[in-house]
Amino acid sequence: MKRLITSALLAPLMAAPLFALAAPVNLINNGSFESNVVGNGTWTTVSSTVGWTVGPNGLEIRNNVAGSAYVGSNFAELDTSANSWISQTLNTVAGQSYSLSFAYANRPDNLGAASNGLSWSIGSLTGTVGDNTDTSWATFATTFTGTGSPMTLRFAAVGRSDGYGTSLDNIIVNTVNAGSNAGAVPEPQSLALMLAGLGAMGVVLRRRKTAGKA
């Protein structure tokens, strides 16, 4: 009977992932531009927004206008009335690997490849995406190494400065673990379940020991 009780107590513990990893934390603040309230079917140009430094020509944030968001409701364009840019500075750990990813697409009413294009840069890495006429969302991903000093992630419109540029959404920066379980931290609910199971085992064993002495 006691063995059945012990087995029943251990069953949920054995089933739970003892080292389930929590979801990676995005180091980018407001990476999908959802901090600004923009009504469905409308757009706005802002001179500032949460997390980002905005260039002098502003940042266009759209909600279901000239395309739709990759995630959430809002997405951005950096060719407002003229080409603009945004940047965000991240604190980094020297030697730590980081992943960078983002989504981009050209407007359905784009004015051709020469009008489109978006540059990105962080540290010594730089590149250009969207200098074509593709209107479906695509994702770009790369990795970089932290310097131990603040590093600035920057995006800029690089096509013809005509108000019709490449859209941007879902910007994510995560740390990259050295090993599959390196630095793994159990989720709080898994840790609580594990401790509860171990405590219940201790109670059963103490009772068995006491019964043996009687």
GROMACS elastic network, one bead per residue, 0.5 to 0.9 nm:
[ bonds ]
;  ai    aj funct       b0    kb
    1     4     6  0.50968   500
    1     5     6  0.63989   500
    1     6     6  0.87298   500
    2     5     6  0.50258   500
    2     6     6  0.61628   500
    2     7     6  0.85476   500
    2   204     6  0.76462   500
    2   208     6  0.82770   500
    3     6     6  0.50714   500
    3     7     6  0.60921   500
    3     8     6  0.85582   500
    4     7     6  0.50544   500
    4     8     6  0.61071   500
    4     9     6  0.86340   500
    5     8     6  0.50794   500
    5     9     6  0.62665   500
    5    10     6  0.86574   500
    5   204     6  0.82946   500
    6     9     6  0.51505   500
    6    10     6  0.61910   500
    6    11     6  0.86337   500
    6   200     6  0.81011   500
    6   201     6  0.65611   500
    6   204     6  0.70844   500
    7    10     6  0.50608   500
    7    11     6  0.59764   500
    8    11     6  0.52871   500
    8    12     6  0.77282   500
    9    12     6  0.68488   500
    9    13     6  0.74231   500
    9   197     6  0.61895   500
    9   198     6  0.89213   500
    9   200     6  0.68767   500
    9   201     6  0.73997   500
   10    13     6  0.51122   500
   10    14     6  0.60251   500
   10    15     6  0.85776   500
   10   197     6  0.61065   500
   10   198     6  0.82843   500
   10   200     6  0.86276   500
   10   201     6  0.78873   500
   11    14     6  0.52529   500
   11    15     6  0.62266   500
   11    16     6  0.87323   500
   11   197     6  0.89566   500
   12    15     6  0.50051   500
   12    16     6  0.61035   500
   12   193     6  0.79409   500
   12   194     6  0.89026   500
   12   197     6  0.81537   500
   13    16     6  0.52920   500
   13    17     6  0.81838   500
   13    18     6  0.78928   500
   13   190     6  0.83757   500
   13   193     6  0.63099   500
   13   194     6  0.57623   500
   13   196     6  0.85386   500
   13   197     6  0.60904   500
   13   198     6  0.87084   500
   14    17     6  0.76890   500
   14    18     6  0.80732   500
   14   194     6  0.86662   500
   15    18     6  0.86267   500
   16    19     6  0.87643   500
   16    20     6  0.84289   500
   16   190     6  0.65178   500
   16   193     6  0.78724   500
   16   194     6  0.81909   500
   17    20     6  0.51649   500
   17    21     6  0.89203   500
   17   186     6  0.83465   500
   17   190     6  0.67032   500
   18   186     6  0.63887   500
   18   187     6  0.83160   500
   18   190     6  0.58823   500
   18   191     6  0.69110   500
   18   193     6  0.87246   500
   18   194     6  0.70386   500
   19   181     6  0.84590   500
   19   184     6  0.67578   500
   19   185     6  0.65206   500
   19   187     6  0.72964   500
   19   190     6  0.75523   500
   19   191     6  0.82453   500
   20   184     6  0.78490   500
   20   185     6  0.74339   500
   20   186     6  0.53294   500
   20   187     6  0.59702   500
   20   190     6  0.72879   500
   21    24     6  0.83132   500
   21   181     6  0.84494   500
   21   184     6  0.60429   500
   21   185     6  0.60669   500
   21   186     6  0.58743   500
   21   187     6  0.62334   500
   22    25     6  0.85680   500
   22   184     6  0.83730   500
   22   185     6  0.72395   500
   22   186     6  0.71782   500
   22   187     6  0.56808   500
   22   188     6  0.89417   500
   24   174     6  0.65329   500
   24   175     6  0.78161   500
   25    28     6  0.88449   500
   25   173     6  0.82822   500
   25   174     6  0.63689   500
   25   175     6  0.81920   500
   26    29     6  0.75847   500
   26    31     6  0.83774   500
   26   171     6  0.87153   500
   26   172     6  0.56481   500
   26   173     6  0.54830   500
   26   174     6  0.54765   500
   26   175     6  0.85692   500
   27    31     6  0.89767   500
   27    90     6  0.74320   500
   27   172     6  0.70155   500
   27   173     6  0.53220   500
   27   174     6  0.60933   500
   27   175     6  0.83123   500
   28    31     6  0.56044   500
   28    51     6  0.76673   500
   28    88     6  0.77403   500
   28    89     6  0.88705   500
   28    90     6  0.77651   500
   28   171     6  0.70268   500
   28   172     6  0.59568   500
   28   173     6  0.59773   500
   28   174     6  0.85006   500
   29    32     6  0.86721   500
   29    33     6  0.89344   500
   29    50     6  0.71995   500
   29    51     6  0.50318   500
   29    52     6  0.78060   500
   29    88     6  0.83024   500
   29   172     6  0.89312   500
   30    33     6  0.52293   500
   30    34     6  0.65116   500
   30    35     6  0.63899   500
   30    49     6  0.84822   500
   30    50     6  0.62890   500
   30    51     6  0.59458   500
   30    52     6  0.79133   500
   30   170     6  0.88197   500
   30   171     6  0.83246   500
   31    34     6  0.79601   500
   31    51     6  0.82972   500
   31   102     6  0.86884   500
   31   169     6  0.69871   500
   31   170     6  0.54159   500
   31   172     6  0.63701   500
   32    35     6  0.82657   500
   32    69     6  0.87458   500
   32    70     6  0.86936   500
   32    71     6  0.72228   500
   32    72     6  0.73526   500
   32    73     6  0.86029   500
   32    74     6  0.67694   500
   32    75     6  0.63724   500
   32    76     6  0.81988   500
   32   168     6  0.83331   500
   32   169     6  0.51605   500
   32   171     6  0.63241   500
   32   172     6  0.87922   500
   33    36     6  0.66261   500
   33    49     6  0.80838   500
   33    50     6  0.81767   500
   33    61     6  0.73411   500
   33    72     6  0.89776   500
   33    73     6  0.87368   500
   33    74     6  0.59158   500
   33    75     6  0.60877   500
   33    76     6  0.70116   500
   33   169     6  0.73878   500
   33   170     6  0.81456   500
   34    37     6  0.70315   500
   34    38     6  0.84747   500
   34    72     6  0.72843   500
   34    73     6  0.70143   500
   34    74     6  0.56562   500
   34    75     6  0.78804   500
   35    49     6  0.74266   500
   35    50     6  0.64922   500
   35    74     6  0.89188   500
   36    49     6  0.72117   500
   36    50     6  0.81425   500
   36    61     6  0.80804   500
   36    74     6  0.82571   500
   37    74     6  0.85494   500
   38    41     6  0.84885   500
   38    42     6  0.64771   500
   38    43     6  0.63898   500
   38    44     6  0.71902   500
   38    61     6  0.75725   500
   38    62     6  0.70017   500
   38    63     6  0.62104   500
   38    73     6  0.83944   500
   38    74     6  0.72652   500
   39    42     6  0.54461   500
   39    43     6  0.75082   500
   39    62     6  0.86262   500
   39    63     6  0.64991   500
   39    64     6  0.87916   500
   40    43     6  0.83659   500
   40    62     6  0.84555   500
   40    63     6  0.52247   500
   40    64     6  0.59331   500
   40    65     6  0.80750   500
   40    73     6  0.78524   500
   40    74     6  0.89411   500
   41    62     6  0.78633   500
   41    63     6  0.56583   500
   41    65     6  0.53977   500
   42    61     6  0.88798   500
   42    62     6  0.62481   500
   42    63     6  0.57263   500
   42    64     6  0.70145   500
   42    65     6  0.62313   500
   43    60     6  0.71016   500
   43    61     6  0.56850   500
   43    63     6  0.60789   500
   43    64     6  0.83395   500
   43    65     6  0.68967   500
   44    59     6  0.82742   500
   44    60     6  0.57459   500
   44    61     6  0.54811   500
   44    62     6  0.65309   500
   45    57     6  0.89782   500
   45    58     6  0.61793   500
   45    59     6  0.53580   500
   45    61     6  0.61715   500
   45    62     6  0.86688   500
   45    80     6  0.72085   500
   46    49     6  0.70203   500
   46    54     6  0.83438   500
   46    57     6  0.89962   500
   46    58     6  0.55044   500
   46    59     6  0.52999   500
   46    60     6  0.64326   500
   46    61     6  0.76013   500
   47    53     6  0.87556   500
   47    54     6  0.61010   500
   47    55     6  0.75532   500
   47    56     6  0.72667   500
   47    57     6  0.75760   500
   47    59     6  0.63803   500
   48    51     6  0.88541   500
   48    52     6  0.71133   500
   48    53     6  0.66649   500
   48    54     6  0.56438   500
   48    55     6  0.86815   500
   48    58     6  0.73975   500
   48    59     6  0.76562   500
   49    52     6  0.58731   500
   49    53     6  0.74939   500
   49    54     6  0.75232   500
   49    59     6  0.85161   500
   50    53     6  0.85001   500
   51    87     6  0.86601   500
   51    88     6  0.65523   500
   51    89     6  0.88329   500
   52    86     6  0.61727   500
   52    87     6  0.55706   500
   52    88     6  0.51161   500
   52    89     6  0.83926   500
   53    85     6  0.84463   500
   53    86     6  0.54839   500
   53    87     6  0.51751   500
   53    88     6  0.62317   500
   53    89     6  0.89034   500
   54    57     6  0.79676   500
   54    58     6  0.59151   500
   54    59     6  0.65569   500
   54    84     6  0.78509   500
   54    85     6  0.61736   500
   54    87     6  0.67588   500
   55    58     6  0.55686   500
   55    59     6  0.75824   500
   55    84     6  0.54783   500
   55    86     6  0.58522   500
   55    87     6  0.83638   500
   55   156     6  0.89194   500
   56    59     6  0.88883   500
   56    84     6  0.68326   500
   56    85     6  0.81201   500
   57    78     6  0.84236   500
   57    79     6  0.82253   500
   57    80     6  0.67565   500
   57    81     6  0.71953   500
   57    82     6  0.63479   500
   57    83     6  0.67813   500
   57    84     6  0.51052   500
   57    85     6  0.78320   500
   58    78     6  0.75320   500
   58    79     6  0.86424   500
   58    80     6  0.67598   500
   58    81     6  0.86447   500
   58    82     6  0.88103   500
   58    83     6  0.87777   500
   58    84     6  0.62288   500
   58    85     6  0.76179   500
   58    86     6  0.84732   500
   59    76     6  0.69966   500
   59    77     6  0.65222   500
   59    78     6  0.55795   500
   59    79     6  0.78142   500
   59    80     6  0.65071   500
   59    84     6  0.70246   500
   59    85     6  0.74762   500
   59    86     6  0.75764   500
   60    75     6  0.84134   500
   60    76     6  0.55308   500
   60    77     6  0.51118   500
   60    78     6  0.62576   500
   60    79     6  0.75733   500
   60    80     6  0.57448   500
   61    74     6  0.64401   500
   61    75     6  0.56837   500
   61    77     6  0.64940   500
   61    78     6  0.89129   500
   62    65     6  0.58574   500
   62    66     6  0.80173   500
   62    67     6  0.84969   500
   62    68     6  0.80141   500
   62    69     6  0.81883   500
   62    73     6  0.83012   500
   62    74     6  0.55912   500
   62    75     6  0.55449   500
   62    76     6  0.61111   500
   62    77     6  0.78617   500
   63    66     6  0.87024   500
   63    67     6  0.82230   500
   63    68     6  0.64990   500
   63    69     6  0.69650   500
   63    73     6  0.56606   500
   63    75     6  0.66862   500
   63    76     6  0.89265   500
   64    67     6  0.57321   500
   64    69     6  0.68663   500
   64    73     6  0.73451   500
   64    74     6  0.76419   500
   64    75     6  0.86848   500
   65    68     6  0.64544   500
   66   107     6  0.56743   500
   66   108     6  0.61686   500
   66   109     6  0.69131   500
   67   105     6  0.86798   500
   67   106     6  0.84439   500
   67   107     6  0.61346   500
   67   108     6  0.65008   500
   67   109     6  0.89789   500
   67   135     6  0.84192   500
   67   167     6  0.86618   500
   68    71     6  0.87408   500
   68    73     6  0.74716   500
   68    74     6  0.77265   500
   68    75     6  0.74602   500
   69    72     6  0.62432   500
   69    73     6  0.55337   500
   69    74     6  0.55519   500
   69    75     6  0.52199   500
   69    76     6  0.86438   500
   69   137     6  0.89023   500
   69   167     6  0.89766   500
   69   168     6  0.87354   500
   69   169     6  0.70296   500
   69   170     6  0.89389   500
   70    73     6  0.81311   500
   70    74     6  0.83927   500
   70    75     6  0.74002   500
   70   103     6  0.69971   500
   70   104     6  0.83101   500
   70   137     6  0.67685   500
   70   168     6  0.85743   500
   70   169     6  0.62305   500
   70   170     6  0.70179   500
   71    74     6  0.77306   500
   71    75     6  0.81768   500
   71   169     6  0.73033   500
   71   170     6  0.65667   500
   72    75     6  0.82844   500
   72   170     6  0.88324   500
   74   169     6  0.79226   500
   75   167     6  0.68757   500
   75   168     6  0.60270   500
   75   169     6  0.51794   500
   75   170     6  0.81595   500
   76   166     6  0.85866   500
   76   167     6  0.55128   500
   76   168     6  0.51121   500
   76   169     6  0.64001   500
   77    80     6  0.68194   500
   77    84     6  0.88303   500
   77   157     6  0.80612   500
   77   164     6  0.83745   500
   77   165     6  0.64182   500
   77   166     6  0.60629   500
   77   168     6  0.60630   500
   77   169     6  0.89580   500
   78    82     6  0.81423   500
   78    83     6  0.60713   500
   78    84     6  0.50966   500
   78    85     6  0.59234   500
   78    86     6  0.78328   500
   78   118     6  0.81284   500
   78   155     6  0.81463   500
   78   156     6  0.63611   500
   78   157     6  0.52834   500
   78   158     6  0.89926   500
   78   163     6  0.85478   500
   78   164     6  0.89246   500
   78   165     6  0.67549   500
   78   166     6  0.73094   500
   78   167     6  0.74143   500
   78   168     6  0.81664   500
   79    82     6  0.51984   500
   79    84     6  0.57652   500
   79    85     6  0.83611   500
   79   116     6  0.88929   500
   79   156     6  0.83720   500
   79   157     6  0.56845   500
   79   158     6  0.83689   500
   79   159     6  0.82662   500
   79   160     6  0.86485   500
   79   161     6  0.64805   500
   79   162     6  0.70618   500
   79   164     6  0.60227   500
   79   165     6  0.50569   500
   79   166     6  0.75638   500
   79   167     6  0.89177   500
   80    83     6  0.62778   500
   80    84     6  0.69414   500
   80   161     6  0.84422   500
   80   162     6  0.79643   500
   80   164     6  0.74336   500
   80   165     6  0.79746   500
   81    84     6  0.87579   500
   81   161     6  0.75994   500
   81   162     6  0.65419   500
   81   164     6  0.83980   500
   82   157     6  0.87591   500
   82   160     6  0.85666   500
   82   162     6  0.58644   500
   82   163     6  0.55965   500
   82   164     6  0.87386   500
   83   156     6  0.73584   500
   83   157     6  0.52364   500
   83   158     6  0.69109   500
   83   159     6  0.77970   500
   83   160     6  0.78114   500
   83   161     6  0.50903   500
   83   162     6  0.76338   500
   83   163     6  0.73894   500
   83   165     6  0.81906   500
   84   155     6  0.87263   500
   84   156     6  0.59005   500
   84   157     6  0.58654   500
   84   158     6  0.86301   500
   84   161     6  0.88949   500
   85   154     6  0.71802   500
   85   155     6  0.55536   500
   85   157     6  0.63970   500
   86   153     6  0.84396   500
   86   154     6  0.57903   500
   86   155     6  0.54689   500
   86   156     6  0.65502   500
   87   152     6  0.65194   500
   87   153     6  0.54364   500
   87   155     6  0.63293   500
   87   156     6  0.86939   500
   88   151     6  0.83974   500
   88   152     6  0.55802   500
   88   153     6  0.53164   500
   88   154     6  0.66105   500
   89   150     6  0.61647   500
   89   151     6  0.54588   500
   89   153     6  0.61414   500
   89   154     6  0.86365   500
   90   149     6  0.84978   500
   90   150     6  0.53059   500
   90   151     6  0.52526   500
   90   152     6  0.61693   500
   90   153     6  0.75956   500
   91   146     6  0.84432   500
   91   148     6  0.73420   500
   91   149     6  0.62382   500
   91   151     6  0.64226   500
   91   152     6  0.88898   500
   92    95     6  0.87705   500
   92    96     6  0.74779   500
   92    98     6  0.88756   500
   92   145     6  0.84912   500
   92   147     6  0.62737   500
   92   148     6  0.50158   500
   92   149     6  0.58562   500
   92   150     6  0.59019   500
   92   151     6  0.68646   500
   93    96     6  0.54413   500
   93    97     6  0.85739   500
   93   145     6  0.84426   500
   93   146     6  0.52500   500
   93   147     6  0.62511   500
   93   149     6  0.72537   500
   93   150     6  0.89140   500
   94    97     6  0.87633   500
   94   145     6  0.73965   500
   94   149     6  0.74758   500
   95   145     6  0.57438   500
   95   146     6  0.53902   500
   95   147     6  0.64396   500
   95   148     6  0.74509   500
   96   144     6  0.84645   500
   96   145     6  0.55945   500
   96   146     6  0.52007   500
   96   147     6  0.80085   500
   96   148     6  0.84574   500
   96   175     6  0.73042   500
   96   176     6  0.74975   500
   96   177     6  0.84404   500
   96   178     6  0.87161   500
   97   143     6  0.68157   500
   97   144     6  0.58330   500
   97   146     6  0.62774   500
   97   174     6  0.87336   500
   97   175     6  0.60836   500
   97   176     6  0.52856   500
   97   177     6  0.75308   500
   97   178     6  0.81493   500
   98   142     6  0.85599   500
   98   143     6  0.54589   500
   98   144     6  0.53561   500
   98   145     6  0.60647   500
   98   146     6  0.71233   500
   98   173     6  0.66198   500
   98   174     6  0.55477   500
   98   176     6  0.51904   500
   98   177     6  0.86896   500
   99   141     6  0.71527   500
   99   142     6  0.58615   500
   99   144     6  0.64816   500
   99   145     6  0.88527   500
   99   172     6  0.78285   500
   99   173     6  0.54457   500
   99   174     6  0.52756   500
   99   175     6  0.62834   500
   99   176     6  0.64262   500
  100   140     6  0.81295   500
  100   141     6  0.55427   500
  100   142     6  0.53593   500
  100   143     6  0.58236   500
  100   144     6  0.76337   500
  100   171     6  0.75167   500
  100   172     6  0.57585   500
  100   174     6  0.68859   500
  101   139     6  0.68947   500
  101   140     6  0.54394   500
  101   142     6  0.65268   500
  101   143     6  0.86184   500
  101   170     6  0.77909   500
  101   171     6  0.58475   500
  101   172     6  0.52876   500
  101   173     6  0.66419   500
  101   174     6  0.89618   500
  102   138     6  0.84654   500
  102   139     6  0.56155   500
  102   140     6  0.55645   500
  102   141     6  0.67642   500
  102   168     6  0.73091   500
  102   169     6  0.62228   500
  102   170     6  0.52906   500
  102   172     6  0.62566   500
  102   173     6  0.89481   500
  103   137     6  0.63118   500
  103   138     6  0.55267   500
  103   140     6  0.63465   500
  103   141     6  0.89969   500
  103   167     6  0.82229   500
  103   168     6  0.58332   500
  103   169     6  0.51295   500
  103   170     6  0.58185   500
  103   171     6  0.69853   500
  104   118     6  0.83940   500
  104   129     6  0.77580   500
  104   130     6  0.69087   500
  104   135     6  0.89531   500
  104   136     6  0.82375   500
  104   137     6  0.54909   500
  104   138     6  0.55344   500
  104   139     6  0.63389   500
  104   140     6  0.79023   500
  104   166     6  0.67006   500
  104   167     6  0.53597   500
  104   169     6  0.63540   500
  104   170     6  0.87532   500
  105   130     6  0.65681   500
  105   133     6  0.87880   500
  105   134     6  0.67267   500
  105   135     6  0.52906   500
  105   136     6  0.55876   500
  105   138     6  0.63222   500
  105   139     6  0.88518   500
  105   166     6  0.57255   500
  105   167     6  0.51665   500
  105   168     6  0.68798   500
  105   169     6  0.88931   500
  106   109     6  0.83072   500
  106   110     6  0.64376   500
  106   116     6  0.68897   500
  106   117     6  0.82806   500
  106   130     6  0.66859   500
  106   131     6  0.86834   500
  106   132     6  0.79320   500
  106   133     6  0.64254   500
  106   134     6  0.59341   500
  106   136     6  0.72090   500
  106   137     6  0.79133   500
  106   164     6  0.86204   500
  106   165     6  0.66681   500
  106   167     6  0.58352   500
  107   111     6  0.86225   500
  107   116     6  0.88650   500
  107   133     6  0.84310   500
  107   134     6  0.84019   500
  107   135     6  0.58332   500
  107   136     6  0.87585   500
  107   164     6  0.73531   500
  107   165     6  0.70857   500
  107   166     6  0.65864   500
  107   167     6  0.69926   500
  108   133     6  0.87642   500
  108   134     6  0.85552   500
  108   135     6  0.57055   500
  108   136     6  0.87189   500
  109   112     6  0.89639   500
  109   135     6  0.88980   500
  109   164     6  0.81174   500
  110   113     6  0.81345   500
  110   115     6  0.73707   500
  110   116     6  0.75492   500
  110   133     6  0.71611   500
  110   135     6  0.82900   500
  110   164     6  0.61044   500
  110   165     6  0.72296   500
  110   166     6  0.85236   500
  111   114     6  0.77009   500
  111   115     6  0.57649   500
  111   116     6  0.77526   500
  111   133     6  0.83316   500
  111   162     6  0.89257   500
  111   164     6  0.68272   500
  111   165     6  0.85233   500
  112   115     6  0.55275   500
  112   116     6  0.67977   500
  112   131     6  0.88344   500
  112   132     6  0.70817   500
  112   133     6  0.58199   500
  113   116     6  0.52020   500
  113   117     6  0.76103   500
  113   130     6  0.81139   500
  113   131     6  0.53845   500
  113   133     6  0.52671   500
  113   134     6  0.87712   500
  113   159     6  0.78354   500
  114   117     6  0.78112   500
  114   131     6  0.69254   500
  114   132     6  0.75521   500
  114   133     6  0.89841   500
  114   159     6  0.56770   500
  114   160     6  0.59916   500
  115   131     6  0.78364   500
  115   132     6  0.86346   500
  115   158     6  0.82525   500
  115   161     6  0.71106   500
  115   162     6  0.71150   500
  115   163     6  0.86969   500
  115   164     6  0.65463   500
  115   165     6  0.61926   500
  115   166     6  0.85295   500
  116   129     6  0.89040   500
  116   130     6  0.62047   500
  116   131     6  0.50529   500
  116   132     6  0.64874   500
  116   133     6  0.74891   500
  116   157     6  0.77601   500
  116   158     6  0.71131   500
  116   160     6  0.68461   500
  116   164     6  0.71628   500
  116   166     6  0.54509   500
  117   128     6  0.66602   500
  117   129     6  0.57598   500
  117   132     6  0.72930   500
  117   156     6  0.85790   500
  117   157     6  0.60752   500
  117   158     6  0.52771   500
  117   160     6  0.85610   500
  117   165     6  0.66065   500
  117   166     6  0.56579   500
  118   127     6  0.84600   500
  118   128     6  0.55227   500
  118   129     6  0.53618   500
  118   130     6  0.60186   500
  118   131     6  0.72208   500
  118   155     6  0.67778   500
  118   156     6  0.56623   500
  118   158     6  0.55306   500
  118   159     6  0.73423   500
  118   165     6  0.79269   500
  118   166     6  0.61808   500
  118   167     6  0.83037   500
  118   168     6  0.84726   500
  119   126     6  0.72590   500
  119   127     6  0.56400   500
  119   129     6  0.63891   500
  119   130     6  0.87285   500
  119   154     6  0.79921   500
  119   155     6  0.55164   500
  119   156     6  0.51998   500
  119   157     6  0.63732   500
  119   158     6  0.63836   500
  120   125     6  0.82708   500
  120   126     6  0.55424   500
  120   127     6  0.54894   500
  120   128     6  0.62673   500
  120   129     6  0.81505   500
  120   153     6  0.73160   500
  120   154     6  0.55536   500
  120   156     6  0.66576   500
  121   124     6  0.73500   500
  121   125     6  0.54960   500
  121   127     6  0.65205   500
  121   128     6  0.88988   500
  121   152     6  0.79124   500
  121   153     6  0.57795   500
  121   154     6  0.53147   500
  121   155     6  0.67548   500
  122   125     6  0.53868   500
  122   126     6  0.65230   500
  122   144     6  0.80510   500
  122   151     6  0.66299   500
  122   152     6  0.56736   500
  122   154     6  0.65811   500
  123   126     6  0.80296   500
  123   144     6  0.81204   500
  123   145     6  0.86997   500
  123   146     6  0.86004   500
  123   147     6  0.84401   500
  123   151     6  0.61570   500
  123   152     6  0.68911   500
  123   153     6  0.77578   500
  125   144     6  0.77316   500
  128   131     6  0.73621   500
  128   158     6  0.82882   500
  129   132     6  0.83284   500
  129   140     6  0.81327   500
  129   166     6  0.86670   500
  130   133     6  0.75179   500
  130   134     6  0.73955   500
  130   138     6  0.88896   500
  130   165     6  0.89195   500
  130   166     6  0.62708   500
  130   167     6  0.86958   500
  131   134     6  0.86737   500
  131   158     6  0.85450   500
  131   159     6  0.72750   500
  131   166     6  0.81858   500
  132   135     6  0.89046   500
  134   137     6  0.81984   500
  134   138     6  0.89115   500
  135   138     6  0.88838   500
  137   167     6  0.87921   500
  143   176     6  0.85961   500
  146   149     6  0.75479   500
  146   150     6  0.85837   500
  146   151     6  0.77401   500
  147   150     6  0.76413   500
  147   151     6  0.75762   500
  148   151     6  0.85660   500
  157   160     6  0.85087   500
  157   161     6  0.80414   500
  157   165     6  0.67994   500
  157   166     6  0.73012   500
  158   161     6  0.77081   500
  158   165     6  0.83516   500
  159   162     6  0.83811   500
  159   164     6  0.86951   500
  159   165     6  0.67796   500
  159   166     6  0.84396   500
  160   163     6  0.83943   500
  160   164     6  0.81895   500
  160   165     6  0.79874   500
  161   164     6  0.76382   500
  161   165     6  0.80215   500
  162   165     6  0.77507   500
  168   171     6  0.80054   500
  176   179     6  0.87170   500
  177   180     6  0.68283   500
  177   181     6  0.77309   500
  177   182     6  0.59181   500
  177   183     6  0.72922   500
  177   184     6  0.89662   500
  178   181     6  0.83583   500
  178   182     6  0.61378   500
  178   183     6  0.86978   500
  179   183     6  0.83364   500
  180   183     6  0.88838   500
  180   184     6  0.83797   500
  181   184     6  0.51198   500
  181   185     6  0.87708   500
  182   185     6  0.89801   500
  185   188     6  0.87749   500
  186   189     6  0.81484   500
  186   190     6  0.62032   500
  186   191     6  0.58233   500
  187   190     6  0.53087   500
  187   191     6  0.61964   500
  187   192     6  0.86433   500
  188   191     6  0.51078   500
  188   192     6  0.60609   500
  188   193     6  0.85695   500
  189   192     6  0.51002   500
  189   193     6  0.61490   500
  189   194     6  0.85998   500
  190   193     6  0.51056   500
  190   194     6  0.61422   500
  190   195     6  0.86778   500
  191   194     6  0.50901   500
  191   195     6  0.62379   500
  191   196     6  0.85858   500
  192   195     6  0.52058   500
  192   196     6  0.60948   500
  192   197     6  0.85903   500
  193   196     6  0.50741   500
  193   197     6  0.61317   500
  193   198     6  0.86214   500
  194   197     6  0.51911   500
  194   198     6  0.62492   500
  194   199     6  0.86260   500
  195   198     6  0.51026   500
  195   199     6  0.60796   500
  195   200     6  0.86013   500
  196   199     6  0.50838   500
  196   200     6  0.61914   500
  196   201     6  0.86548   500
  197   200     6  0.51363   500
  197   201     6  0.62462   500
  197   202     6  0.86886   500
  198   201     6  0.50902   500
  198   202     6  0.63053   500
  198   203     6  0.88642   500
  199   202     6  0.50606   500
  199   203     6  0.64413   500
  199   204     6  0.88736   500
  200   203     6  0.51306   500
  200   204     6  0.63882   500
  200   205     6  0.87031   500
  201   204     6  0.52042   500
  201   205     6  0.61811   500
  201   206     6  0.86237   500
  202   205     6  0.51612   500
  202   206     6  0.61300   500
  202   207     6  0.86336   500
  203   206     6  0.52156   500
  203   207     6  0.62578   500
  203   208     6  0.86876   500
  204   207     6  0.51973   500
  204   208     6  0.62290   500
  204   209     6  0.86662   500
  205   208     6  0.50748   500
  205   209     6  0.61566   500
  205   210     6  0.86232   500
  206   209     6  0.50482   500
  206   210     6  0.61461   500
  206   211     6  0.85761   500
  207   210     6  0.50644   500
  207   211     6  0.60659   500
  207   212     6  0.85319   500
  208   211     6  0.51001   500
  208   212     6  0.61757   500
  208   213     6  0.88496   500
  209   212     6  0.51262   500
  209   213     6  0.65778   500
  210   213     6  0.52870   500
  210   214     6  0.65899   500
  211   214     6  0.52932   500
